[in-house]
Amino acid sequence: MTAEFWIIQTFNGLSYGALLFLLASGLSLIFGVMRIVNLAHGSYFMLGGYVGLSVVWRTGSFTAALVAGAVAIALIGIGMERLFLRRLSGQTLGQVLMTIGFALMFQDLALLIWGGDPYTIPLPAALQGIVTAGALRFPTYRIFIIVVATLVGAALWIVLDRTRVGAMIRAAVDDREMAQGVGIHVPVVSLGVFALGAALAALGGVIGGGFLGVYPGADFEVLPYAFVVVIVGGLGSLPGAMVGSLLVGLLDNFGKALFPELSYFTLFAPMALILALRPTGLFGRA
């Protein structure tokens, strides 16, 4: 195999990992702050893609699709957290049953509204080209995905580590009762984090709809990858979500390219090994 093969496959793995980061970072934040196992998180990805698709059909604007998808699904997340999940605080089994019920309902609603046909979100002309570097050719859109994920990761790091809001979120993660005791309104913080996590998943859904497509079942197809990222990286860890996303993206891409009949083995066997050595994940805390 040529050097060109390895470079292209690495690039494809990084771009897929960047997309996974948009999905998994929100899931990691939600679990880190609220300890909610949200099995409807993949639905936010799928619904964000469908909302973005509808906006592009009506306006022709990809930028409007990104904004509308993120805002619409953030509002859905706010409704879920405020009206349902807040009542199940500390009840893991109840949260699992509630969120998987929502996931199934969202899937049926998407099928009812948009039908069962797969769609691809139309891309603006500026993102449809190819960047050439010698004999190598890289799709502009995949470069765009990597850039967006990098900017989102940098913004999250700045907010969480360098701002007062981030200090409040970290306090809520470390000691919820103490945070409330010093005047932090933890329910509001939790609501904001849940909305942000839903918006990030929806953003990933709109962006992913440009090359993975939007179709029924996309939610349950991408959700296991998001959980692998979060568990391997470390629950509630943003650096862990970043490293885990890149690791999963590379393993998945190289597994499918080199051993297509063993693609799941090449992804999940290293994950099992990592967890055997570090049960809390790469960046998790005991």
N, C-alpha and C positions, 0 to 999 in steps of 0.2 A: 504494500500500500504506500502511496506517495505521501510526501509532506503536505501536499495540497489537500488530500483527504482528511488528514488529522486537523489541519487548520480550519477547514470548513465545518467539520463535525464539532469541533470545540466551539466555534462561533455559534452554531445552531443550538448547542447545549446551553451556552451562556444566555442566548436570547430567550430560550424556553424557561430557564431558571429565573430570568428577570421577570417574566410573566408570572411565574409561580410566587415570586416574592410579593407582588402586588396582592395576591390572594392570601398568602400565608401570613404576611405581616399583620394584617387586620385580625386574623384568627388568633395569632399569638398575643396581640394586645388585649383582645377580649378575654382570653383565658387568663392572662397574667393579672388583669385588674379585677375581673368579676368571677373567675373560676367557673365559667360557663362552658360546657362542652356543646358547641353550637353546630349541630349536624345540618342546619339550614344554610350554612355559610356558602356552600357550593351553589345554592339557589340564588344568592345575591349575585354571584358571578354570571349565572345564566340569565337572570332577569335584567341585569345591567346590560348584557349584550342585546337582548330583545328591545329594551327601551332605546338604546343607542341606534339600533337598526331602524326603529320606527321614526326616530328624529331625523336620521339621514334621509329616509324616504320622503319626509315632508319638507325638510329644509335644505337638504343637500350639504349640510355643514357637519363635518366630522368633529370639529371643536365643540359645537353645540351638543352633539351626541355624547361626548365625554362628560360635559357638565351635567346634562340632563340625567344621564344614567347614574352618575354618582349621587346627585341630589335626591332623585326619586327613590333609590334604594336606601339611602341614608334615612329618609323619612319612614320607609317600611321598617327598617331596623329600630328606629325610635319607638314606633308603635308596638313592635314585638317586645322590646325590653320593658317599656313602661307599663303595658297592659297585661303582659303574660309572664315573662321570665322573672320580673322583679318579685313576683309572688312565690317563686320557687327557689329563692335564695338558699344555697346550701343543700338542695335536694338534687343530687346528680342524676339519679334515675328519672326523676320527673322532668329535668331539663332535657335529657336525651329523648324521652318520649315526646315531649312538647315540640322540640325542634325538628325531629324527624317527621312528625305529623305536619308541621308547616312546610317542610321540604316536599312532601308528597302533594300537599295542596297547591303549592306554587307550581309544581310540575304539571298538574292537571290544568291549572289556570292558564299557564303558558301554552299548553296544547290547544285549549279552547280558543284563546285569543289569536295566536299566531299560526296555529296549525302544526302539522307534523313534518313539514318540509324543512330541510336544512337551508340556511342562508349564509351568505358571506357579506359582511358590512362593506359597502363600497368605500374605497380609500381615496383621499385627495391626490391629485396628480403628483404633488411634491413628494409623496411617500411611496410612489409606485415604481421608482427607478431602481437602478443597480449601481452600486459603488464598485469601481474596478481598481484593484491594487495589483499591478503586474498581471499574472495569470489568474489571480483570484477575483471572484465576483461575489459581492455581499449585497443581499436585498436591503434597500434603504429602510424598509419598514421594520425589519428586525433590529437594525441599528437604532431606530426610533424607540423601540421597546426597551432596549438596554439603557438609552439615555433617560427615558421617563422613569424607569425603576431606580436608576442612580439618583435622580433628582428627588424622587419620593423618599428614598432611603436617607438621603442627606437631610431633607426637611424634617423627617421624623426624629432623626438623631439630634438635630438642633433643638427641636421642641422638647424632647424628653430629657435632654441632658443640660440644656443651657437656658431654660425659661422657668418662670414660676409655675406655669401650668404643668410642665414636665415634673417639677418637684412635687406638686400635688398628686400627680398620677403615681409617681414612684412611692410616695408615702402611703397611698391607698393600697398599692401592691404589697408593701412590706408589712404594714400593720394597719388594718382597716379601722379597728377600734381606736387606736391612738390618733390616727388621722382625724377621725370625727371629734376626738377630744380636744384637738388644737384648733378646731373651727373649720376644717375642710368639709364641704358638703359632698360626702362620698357618693350619694345617689346621683347627683348632677354630674360628677366626674365620670361615673360608670356609664351614664347615659351618653355623654359625649364620646367616650371611648368606643362604645358599641356603635354609635352612628358613624364614627370615623372608620371603624373596621368594615362596616357594611359598604361604605362609600369606596374604600380601597378595593374591595372584592368586585364591586360593580365597575369600577374603572378598569380593572383587569379583564372583566367580561367584555367591555366595549372594545378594548385594545385587542384582546384575543379573538374577538369576532371578525377582525380584519384578516386573519390568516388561518385560525383553527375553525372558524365558522360558528354559527349560532344554531343550535338544534336541540330537540327534546332529549334529555338524558345527559346533557353536558354537565349538569350539576353533580350528579353522582359519579361521573367519569373523572372529574377533576378533584373532587373532595378527598379521595384517599391520598393523592399526591400532596395536598395541602397539609393533611394530618401527619404524613411522613416527615415533611419539612419541619413542622412545628415540634414534633416529638424528638427528632434527631438533633435539631438545633438547640432545643431546650425550651420548655414551656415558659412563655412570657418573656423571652429574650429576643430583642430586635436584632442584635448581631447574630444570634443563633438562627433566626429566620433568614437572614441574608446568606450566611454560609450554607445553611441547609438547602436553600433554594438552588444555589449554584451547584451544590453537590448532587442533588436529585436531578437537576436539569442535565448535567453532564453524564451521569450514570444512565439515565433513561435514554438519552440520545445515542450514546455509544453502544449501549446494550441492544437497541433496535437496529443499529447500523452493522454491528459485528456479529451478534447472535440473536437474530430476530425471533427464533423459536424459543429462546431463553430470556426474553427481554424482561419479564417480571422477576426472574431469578437474579439477573444481574443488577436489578434495582434494589430488591428487598433483602437479598443475602447480605450485602455490605451494611444495610441499615440494621439488620439483626445483630451483626458483629459489633457495630458501634454501640448499640444499646446494651449488649452483653458486657462490654468494657466500661461504658459510662451510662448507667441506667437513667440518669437525669438529663442525658443529652450532652452535646458538645459544650454548650454554654449554660446549661441549667444549674440551678443551685439545689442542694439537698434540702 
